[in-house]
Amino acid sequence: MPSLERFTDSAAFAAAATPMLLRREAENCFFLGLLPGLTNPPKPLLLLVREDAGGPLAVATMTPARHMMMSAMPPAAVEALVDHVADQQVPLPGIQGGAGDASRFAELWSRRTGAIATPRMGLGIFQLTRLIPPPALAPGTARDATMDDVDLVAQWVDAFRAEVGDTFAVITSREVAEQRIAAGHLLLWEGAGQRRAMAAAVAPTPNGMRIGLVYTPREFRGRGYASAVVAALTKRLLDEGRRFCFLYTDLANPTSNRIYRRLGYEHVRDDRQILFETASAAAREGR
């Protein structure tokens, strides 16, 4: 039976987990992007699943106020993870991982704790190694966002969060905008003197970087601005020497999935996000 180890030293966790995570870098881009920002004592819950022989098998992490993220793991490891988290009485708002793994975890968690599991969304993980330029770019150009853009970017981050149902935000949309602009790699697509779309690069991995916060206001959609800004950001990251670009997509949005595939992004894995609620809380809400 696999065993669980909880780490209180972030450097030790990174050293133990990184070689295993790198074997599937795209699939594990969330975890690899998380590791460089960990501090001691670590705020996230850091769990390493070990094989019977002691070697690293999988990881699970949970940032305060957010759901748990789990890497791919065999059924016995999922069971061991459920038992460990339940035995430690860890409050668990939800789980996200490979579609089959997350569903199995939710089934076992509900059986063990009585929690009510509600599927929230399906996500696709995509990876690109070679950009296919759009056949015709939308009119305009890409440029780096500056602090002069922070008010608009904050509004767009807020709108983006509302559309994807991000109910776990721990920092404000303005803070996100300020951090992403200060870090660089937040591009705006500007046409006819107006800012039309944005995309940001976040969470670098040893060989790649993840693209997120892709947003176009409703009045500008359907004109190719999202394709243009994602293509521009992807090209920049590859030109800077990264071997891969990654991104998550909402599987319920066929338009964005088509956009990314046309640019050369290839499907790696489907994730599922499932939220948990106690039976008493559901009863209070009338569910």
LINRASUL-V812239 format. One record per backbone hydrogen bond with DSSP energy under -0.5 kcal/mol. CO is the residue of the C=O (numbers start at 0). NH is the residue of the N-H. Records with the same first field share a line. If there is no record, write none. Layout:
CO->NH ; NH
This chain:
2->49
4->47
7->9
8->12
9->13
10->14
11->15
12->16
13->17
16->20
17->21
18->22
19->22
20->23
21->24
23->27
25->28
27->31
28->32
29->33
30->34
31->35
33->36
34->37
43->45
44->46 ; 61
45->6
46->59
47->4 ; 49
48->56 ; 57
49->2
50->53
54->50
57->48
58->70
59->46
60->68
61->44
62->65
67->95
68->60
73->76 ; 77
74->78
75->79
76->80
77->81
78->82
79->83
80->84
81->85
82->86
83->87
84->89
85->88
90->92
92->275
93->67
94->273
95->69
96->271
97->101
98->102
99->103
100->104
101->105
102->106
103->107
104->108
105->109
106->110
107->111
108->112 ; 114
109->113
114->116
115->276
117->274
120->272
121->250
122->270
123->125 ; 248
124->267 ; 268
125->246
126->265
127->244
130->132
140->189
142->187
145->148
146->149
148->152
149->153
150->154
151->155
152->156
153->157
154->158
155->159
156->160
157->161
158->162
159->163
160->164 ; 165
164->166
171->175
172->176
173->177
174->178
175->179
176->180
177->181
178->182
179->183
180->183
184->186 ; 200
185->144
186->198
187->142 ; 189
188->195 ; 196
189->140
190->193
193->190 ; 195
195->216
196->188
197->214
198->186
199->211
201->209
206->242 ; 243
207->204
208->245
209->201
210->247
211->199
212->214
214->197
216->219
217->220
219->222
223->137 ; 227
224->228
225->229
226->230
227->231
228->232
229->233
230->234
231->235
232->236
233->237
234->238
235->239
236->241
237->240
243->208
244->127
245->210
246->125
248->123 ; 250
249->252
251->253
252->256
253->257
254->258
255->259
256->260
257->261
258->262
259->264
260->263
262->131
265->126
268->124
269->98
270->122
271->96
272->119 ; 120
273->94
274->117
276->115
277->281
278->282
279->283
280->284
281->286
282->285
